[in-house]
Amino acid sequence: MRALLLLVAALPLAACGSTQALKPAAGKPMPVTPYGAAQQPAVADLLTPSVQARPQRTGEVLKSSQKREPDPFDLPPR
């Protein structure tokens, strides 16, 4: 019964996302052109994260492990 009540309570939250295209607020211009850019970036360019912001994972597995050196600052609590 609780699960059903929780589902009914969460249903309106699932439908609160907007499906319209993003546009600047009324009366507000697009951000200024970045220094050194040839032209103003489009909205899709501004919403796409750069490679530095979202790096790809590598499939390289750890091939050789090294023993950790003892840490002189790793002290037990008092």
N, C-alpha and C positions, 0 to 999 in steps of 0.2 A: 504494500500500500504506500509506504514511504517513497519507494522508487518511482511509482506512478506520479505521486505528488511532486517529486523533484523534477521529473520529466516535464510535467505540465508547467511548472514554474520556470524552467529553463527554455522552453519553446519560444517565448517572445524574444529572448536574448539572441537566439540563433538567427532571427530574421531582421536584425537591426542594421546590417551592413548595407552600404550604398553601392549601387551598381552603375551609377552615372560616371561619365568621364570627369576627371579632375580638371578644374579651371581655376585661375586666380580669382580671389574674392572680388566682388563688384567694386570698382573704383581703385583697385590696387594693381600696379603694373607687375610684369614678370620680374624676376630678380635681374640685377644688372649683368651685363656680359662679363664673363671672367676675363681677367687681364691676360692678354696674349691670344685670346680666342678670335677666330676669324668672323664668327657670327654668333648670334644668340642661340643657346641650346634649346631644343624643343622640350616639351613637357615629358615625353617618354625618356629622353636622355637624362633629365634631372631625376627621374624616378628609378632609373636602372643603377644599382650599386656598382661601384668600380671593383676591379679585381682586388685591390688592396682592402676594400671594405668587406668583401666576402671572398676570401681565398678558397681555392679548390683543395680538396683533400688529396693527399698522395697515397698511392697504393704500396709504397715501399715499406717493407716489414723490417723491424729491427733485426739486423743481421748479427751483430755481436754486442753483447752487453758488457759493461764495465762495472767493476765493484766500486761502490761509493766509498769515498774517503770518510773517516770519522769526522763528525762536525763538533768542534769544541764548544759551540754555542747551543747545542741541542741538549739542554739540561732538563732534568725532571722538575715538575712543579714543587714548590715548597710546601 
